[in-house]
């Protein structure tokens, strides 16, 4: 398993957008060839943008990452598309909203393993409350069959996890998976309930955003701060000096081999 | 009259009850539990009740201990860094900057080193803000340049020079191997080298694990800890530029 995201470097490492798309495509081709599962970084958007307001940007990015992944030869089982449990617990019905977002990802990408990230933003240092929040995070993971469940630490934002923090966190995961691991078989949200309605709303906002991106172009959307509220113009960022238009004689034996090998 | 001398409160006034958890690098056994109890006793818990002991792998045991301490604290004699400047509204901040500078106050923000956690710097700088207060970007008279995460110290200094920064705000969340302290010292040293004393921007660091009293030791002007709001930072900056001019 390795981290690989079509846009993460642009947004969170300020690497030039064009360079990132070129480099990440090559990286994805290597992953496809090597049979490695990729983890994408949509969860990070919610560490900078609001998890309710920006939910549709996560879904949009998942669809973009899926597209770029397939284009580079990756298969469904290799797509650890990212998302996270980052809604402010003070928001009413926050658990149902989390469930709606997680279920939307699960149903949009039924064959992908999905990467489910634990809360970080609203972990306050109150380790007891944090432990409960991580339990709810694990429950959403179990109810929506998340394939790659990262383990939340009660001491997030306090210390680098201690041995006992890790042990307690694993007990939390094991308890939830043993007690409710098959719950996704029984769980069908009411068609006009809050969960299903919210999922439809996010999907609708996603389609609107994709329409907008189709009109103005992905690079302009990134420059406008669409993802994670980070504004990254196509002519900015690190490594711009390494970007050049391909000459007619351009020859890259590695890319040719990777494309043949599909 | 309320006494300023306190002891912990568990269930009744003055019971002195505290809880403690820790790990000992020994396999679980009766002797291990006795060792845990002895440690708690030595820490001043008497009686100490080992309420939970759980083996973690072959060589470690996790303990939860409840017990009474007889220590007292005189709240009046506790020393902390209290806010020594008036708290202003955004309107007052804008007016004070206009009056003192006759131009906008330039603030540069960044997470330095390998730290990728922008949650702190964003809470202070982004319009969205924190705890119901809008961030510094909202202030008309403040120009905010938020460099984001993983900014190197030389990049930060260069940008402070080119933007003619009045203040530099650095957030540090990651504390592995004291990275927050090392990074802050490195940053402070680089600024001292790049600027004459009186022209150096105000250096402010923030993060959940800093000791607010360590500012002189780290070579910065101010440290803000957990729960700091944008209004506090803005008020401090105005106080500083007012004092300097």
Interface residues (C-beta under 8 A of the other chain):
Chain A: X12 X13 X14 X47 X48 X50 X120 X121 X125 X157 X158 X159 X160 X162 X163 X164 X167 X168 X229 X230
Chain B: X21 X22 X23 X54 X56 X60 X62 X116 X117 X118 X119 X122 X126 X128 X148 X149 X150 X173 X175 X176 X208 X226
